[in-house]
Amino acid sequence: MSRHEKLLKKFLVKSGNFTFNELRTLLAGFDYKELTLGKTSGSRVAFINNNNNHIIRLHKPHPGNNLKKYQIDCIIDELKNMEII
């Protein structure tokens, strides 16, 4: 099983210990790139898939680095709607 497959499996379990950095890696495996708007962009980030121009927007988790369950649910819905997973 590849690292990407392991991350996807961990993500789909919705365990609550999935980090923002792991999300970056997971989405990069689906050809998403993080949009950076400089230091003033705040905690809001966007990931864009250049193949289909699909954008996923979310806030970086804080004070910790783990994604909240609702964020995971929203991202799963987005990826399913785009038939990526």
C-alpha positions, -999 to 999 in steps of 0.1 A, spaced: 0 0 0 14 34 -10 18 63 13 -10 81 -5 -33 51 -1 -25 50 37 -32 87 41 -65 83 22 -75 54 45 -66 74 76 -85 104 63 -117 84 55 -117 69 90 -123 105 104 -103 97 135 -97 133 145 -60 130 143 -55 140 107 -31 170 104 -32 199 80 2 188 67 -12 154 60 -41 170 41 -16 190 20 1 157 11 -31 139 4 -45 166 -18 -12 169 -37 -16 132 -46 -49 142 -63 -31 171 -82 -43 199 -59 -20 228 -52 -22 251 -23 -29 287 -33 -8 312 -13 -18 348 -12 11 360 10 13 367 47 -20 386 48 -41 357 36 -48 347 72 -59 312 82 -81 308 51 -65 286 25 -75 272 -9 -64 242 -28 -70 241 -66 -69 212 -90 -55 225 -122 -70 196 -142 -106 206 -135 -103 240 -118 -120 226 -87 -112 246 -55 -114 234 -19 -114 262 7 -110 259 44 -95 275 75 -62 262 88 -69 244 121 -59 263 153 -48 263 180 -37 228 171 -28 213 137 -55 186 136 -84 190 113 -119 192 128 -144 165 120 -166 189 101 -137 199 79 -129 163 71 -166 157 63 -167 187 39 -135 177 21 -148 142 17 -180 155 2 -161 178 -22 -139 149 -34 -169 126 -38 -188 152 -57 -159 156 -81 -156 117 -83 -120 118 -71 -127 93 -43 
